[in-house]
Amino acid sequence: MKSTTARDVRRWIRPLRGELRRLLQDLVKANSVAVLAGGNETPAQRVLQAFFREQGIRAELYSTDFIEDSGHPQLRRNKRYAGRKNLSVRLSGSGRGRSLLLNGHMDTVPPGNGGWSRSPWSGLSRQGCVHGLGSFDMKGGVVANAAVICALRREGVRLGGDLLFESVVDEEWGGGGGTIAARLRGDTADACVIPEGTQLEIYRATRGGFVVDLVIEAGDPAGYFSRAEVVSPALPMGRLLNWIDELVKERGTLPPKGAYLGFPDPAPVQVLAVEANRLDPTVPLSVPSRATVRVYLQFLPEENVDQVIAAVRKRLERFCASDPFFRKYPVQWKPLIGGPLYGHELPADHPWLECMQTSATSVLERPVVTTAAPYPCDAGLIHRDFGIPTLLFGPCGAGAHNPDEYVEFESVMETAEVLLSAALTWCSG
């Protein structure tokens, strides 16, 4: 195959612009929300399958429920996979090059309780952006991956190595089930890229993560409107929040290193929710007997995550033992999704990273930042558990996991161009 240039890559991708924009809008309009125990990804996967069919490309939909009996150590036991289907496309190479996996997830988080200025599933294209739930996280990236497949097929280009596209279920809520299913069915590669929203930066590392609910149950609701003392966890919760604040400060002293060098808070601890009765007119005025703090801990790739979590839990036990209220009403430790997610880091001199850096710099015609992700994702699972060197590179946007999410469509096109250039180089014969 003759050498291709950035101009060639743009020439192959740009004619697809209108079709790709419509695909992204259609995918956003398709509700593919996942909740803690399950998800509704398959209707959106069928939209994607129909698009590939129109392009003359065979896309396989397959069930993922077989993983429930797989015994894989990273499988979430509180999830169900019936009716949830992955989508896969393979462009077989000549057998003379390295293979590449284009991974993306179709599920989105729920839209939350209000705050959207328009429907979360509007798919509105306005002022260069496509708006709606999942547009940035990460249907824009899925469309960029699809563009690579379509461009190669239209140009009749056969790579040296196999190129595998997959749109998986169950990435949100710390899932990983779709990615586990894809690997267990035998889909593997010599390298992987995930076009999560990275603002056109290359992420060579991801954090680990763990979400735990700290629950306080105290008092007797029957004591309200009586002469008995009304015990409430609401005020003692303030002391628990202060304990969390001390943990935040301690974790904030960790020295950043490797890909996280330069991060002011490389391993943050965040309070995601605090609840003790709701400020809701349907809830009667009453003293709460239950209070919960949801805490999100993140970890550097090189940390022993299980040891850190065990140390935090011991620390909480010591705090409870030192406080009269919490000695009587100990804080309950309830992990939200089971075990933790684990991060990863690709060496700065890895050939796949060098390939991506060269491709991005050439196509974008400017130096490209290489850094680390401020979040966990399936990359850690693909890299650590399945041994596939993995990077993140994706479009620009904002609002992931929040109202009025959007993705900049021009950056989706640029992502596709960079990924096509990288695939041509990496998979060359």
N, C-alpha and C positions, 0 to 999 in steps of 0.2 A: 504494500500500500504506500503510495507516494506521501511525502510529508504534507501535513495540513497546517495552515496558518490561522491566526485569530480571525482574519477576514473570511476564510473558508467557513469557520465555525459559525460566524454571524450569518453568513449567506445561507447556511443550512437551517438555522433555527428561526430566523426572522419571518420566513413565509408562513410559519405556523402560528404567528402571534394571535390572530383573531380566534382561531380554533382553541388555542390554549386559554385565552381569556374566558371564552364561553365555558370551557371545561371547569375552570376554577370557580366561576359563578355557579355552575350547576352543582359542583361538589359542596360549596358552602350552603346552597339551598337545601341540600339533602341532610336531614338531621341524622348525625352519627354520634350522638351523645353516649358516653360511657359513664356509668355510675360505679360505685365501689364493687358491686358483685357481678355486674354484667354490662353489656353494651349493645348498641343498635347500629353497628357499622355496615352491615351487609347491604342495605339499600344504596348507600353511597358507593360501595364497592361495585355494585351493578352499574351505576352511572359511569364509573371508570372503565369497566369492562366493555360497555357499549361504545365508549369513545375509541378504545383500542380496536374494536371490531370495525368501526368506520374507517380506521386507518389501515385496515388489512392485516392486523396483528392479533394473534391468538393470545388471549389472557385467560389463565386458569383460576377459577374460584375453587377453594377447597376448605373443608371444615377443619376447625381447630380443636374440637371437643376431645379428640384422642389424647391430648396432653393431660387430661384430668387423671388418667391412669398411668402416666409416664413415670411418676416418681421422681421427676427432675427436682433437684434441691432448691432451685430458685422459683419454683412454681408457687403461686399464691393459692393457698388452700381455701380461701373464702370467696373465690371467684368461680363463675360458671361460663362455659364456652359454647353451649348448644346454640346453633343458629348463627354463630359469629364466624365469618369466613375471611380468610386472607386471599389476596389476589397476587398472582405471580406471572411474570413474563420472562422468558429466557431467549436471548439472541445467542445462538451457539457460534463459537469462534472456530477458527481453522485448527485449533489445538497447538498453536505455536506461540502463544502469549499468556500473560497472567490474566486471571479472571477478576471481575469487579462486581460488587454488590451495591446497588442503589436501594437503600432502605428508607421507608417512610411509614408513618402511622396515619390511619384514617379516623381514629376515634378523637373526639373532643371532650373537654370538660363540660358539665352542665352550664347553662347561661347565667345561673345565679338568680337572685331575687331583685330584678329590676335594675334600673340605671342605664339601660340601652336606649339610645335616642331613636333607634329604628329596630325592626325585627332582627334578632340574632341570626336569622337565616335569610336575610334580605339578598345577599350576594350582590349588592349594589356596586357598580363600577362608577367611580366619581373622582375627578381630579387626579387621575393616575393611580388610584388605589382601589382595591376590591375589599369591601367591608363585610364583616360578619363573623360569627363564631367559627373558629378553626381556620380562618383565612391565613393567619400568621403561624399558627400552631396546629397542624403544619400542612394544610392543604395546598398552600402555595409551593412548598417544597416538593410535595408529591407531584404536582403539575410539572415542576422543573425536571424531576426525574423522568416523567413520562415523555417530555419533550426530547430528551436524549434518545430514547428508544425510537420515537417516531422519525426523528431526523436521520438516524442511521438507516432505518428501513426505507425511507423515501429515496435516499441517496444510493441505496443498494450496496452499502459498505459492510463488509464482513470483517470483524476484528480478528486478531490472532487468538485472543482468549475469550471465554464466555462473558457476556454481560447479563447480569440478573437484576431485574426490577421486582421489588415487592412492596405492596401496601398492606401493612399488618394491622391487626386489631389489638386492643388492650395495652396501649403504651401508657395512657394516663392512669392516675391513681397507683403509680408504682407497679404497674402490671407486668409487662414483659411477656405475657402469654403468647401473643402473636409471633413475636420474634423467636421464642422457644419452639413454637410449632414449626416455624419455617426451618430452623436448624435441625430439628429432630427428623423432619421428612427428608433431609439430605441436601438442602440448598446451602451451599457454602461457597467461599471465594477466597482469593488471595488478599483482598483488601475490601473495605467498605466505606462509603460516605453516606451520611445522613443529613439532608438539607433542612434541619431545624432552622428557625430564624436566628441567624448569627450576625445580621447587619453586614453581610458580605465579608466577614472576617473568618479565618480558619481557626477552629477550636481543636486543639490536639489533646485535650484532657476534659474530663467531666468530674463533677463531685459525686460523692456518695450522699445518701439521704435517708432519714428515718423520721417518721411522724408518730407521735405518741399522745394520747389523751390522758391528762392527769385529772382524775375524777375524785371529788370529795362528796361523800354522802353523810349528812349529819342531821340530827333532829328528827322530829315526828310531825308531819303535816297536821295530824289530829290535834296537836297542841295549840295551833293557831286559834284565836278567839277563845282562849282559856286562861286560867290563872297560872298555868305551868310556864316555865321558862321556854321561850321560843328560840331554839338553837338554829343558827343559820351559818352556812359556809361562806356567805358573801364577803364578810369582813375579813376572816382569816385568809381568804383567797388573796388579799393584798399582800400578805406575808409570803405566800407561795410565789406570787409574781415577783416579789423582791428577790427570792431565792433564784428564780429564773434569770433575773437581771444580773445577779452575781455570776451565774454560769455563762451568760453572754459575754461579760467582761473577761472571764478567764479564757474562754475559747478565742476571744479577740486578740489574745497575746500570742497565739500560735504564729511562728514566723512563716511567711509565705515563701514558697520555693518552687523550683521547676516552672511549669506552665503557669502557676498561680503567683509567681513573683510579680510584685506591683499591685496585687489586690489588697485594698485597705482592710478588708474583712474576709480572709480566705476561707474560713469555715464558720459561717454564721449560725446563730441560734435565733429562731424567729417565733413569736407568738402569732399563730394563725387565727385563733378564735378564743373568745372568752364568753362563757354562758352561765347564767344562773337565773332563771326566769327570762322571759323575753319582753321587750318593750313593744307590746302588741295589744291593741284594744280588745282582742278576744281572750286575753289571759287575765283572770281576776287578780286584784291586788292581794298579794300573799307573800309571805317570807319564803324564799326558796329553801328546799332541803337538799338540793343537789347542785353542784357547780362543777364546771369543766374548763380546763385550759388545754387547748390544742397546741403542741409545741413541735416545731420542725427543726431538726438538727441536720447540718450538712458537714461533710468530712472531706479532707484532702485525699487524693488518690492513694498516697502511700500509708495512710493511717490504718491501724488495725481497728476497723469499725466496730467489731463485736466487743473488743476490749473497752473501747471508749464508751459504748452504750452501757456495758456492765458497770463501769466506774461511775457514770452519771446516775444510774439507778441506786448504787450504794450510797452515793452522796445524798440522794433524795431520802433514803431511809434514815440517814443520820440527821437530816434536817427535821424529819417527822419526830424522831426520838427526842429532839431537843426542844420541841414546842408542845406545851400542854394540850392545846386543842388537837394538834395532829397526832399526838400520842393516843388520844381517845378515838379520833376519826382519821386513821392513816390515809394518805393519798393513794389511790388505786392507779396502777400503771397499766394502761390498755393500748398497746400498739394498734394503729389504725389499719395498716395493710399487712401486718405480720412482720417478717424480718426486714432488714434494711436493704436499700439499694447500695451497690458498690460502684465507686468511680473508676476511672482508668486514665492513663497517660501514655501517649505515643512518644517515643524518643524524638528529640529535636532533629536528629540526623537520619530518621527513618526514610527509606526510599519513597514510600507512598506520600509522606508529608512533602518531600522535596518535589515530587511530581505535581501535587496540588498547588504548591507555592508558585512553581514555574508557570503552570497553566493559568492561574488566577492573575498573576502579574501581566502575562502576555495579553489575555483577553480584556482585562479591565484597564490596561495601559497605565498602571500606577502601582506603587508598592502596596502589598496587601498585609494587613496585620495578622500575625499568628499569636493566639492567646489561648485562654481556657474558658469553658462554659461556666456560667454562673448558676448552673442547675444540673441535676442528674437526668439521665434519659437512658434509652435502650443501648446507647453506645457502650456503657460499662459492661452490660451483659454480653454483647456481641464480642467485645474485645477480650474480656477476662475469662468468661465461661466457655467461649467457643473459639478463641484463639485467632480471630480475624482482626487485623490492624484496622482501627476505625478512626475516622475524622468527621467533624461536622463542618458544613459550609452551606449557608442558605441565605434567603432574601432578607430585605429590610422591612420593618413594620413595627407595630406596637400593639399593646392591649392584650397580650396572651393571658388567659385566665381572668380576664376582666372585661367589663362592658366596652362596646365600640371598638373591638379588635379590628385591625386592618392590616393588609400587606401592600407594599408598593409594587405594582405589577411590573414596572420596568426592571426592578431588581429580581423578580422571578425569571424574566428572560435572561438577565445577566448570569444568574445562577445556572440556568440550563446551559448557557454557552461555556461557562467555566467547566462544568461537569462533563460536557461533551469533549472539550479539549483534553481534560484529564483522562477520560476513558480511551480516547484515541491513542494517547501516549502510553498509558499503563498497560493496555491490552494489546499493544502492537506486537506483531510477530517478529 
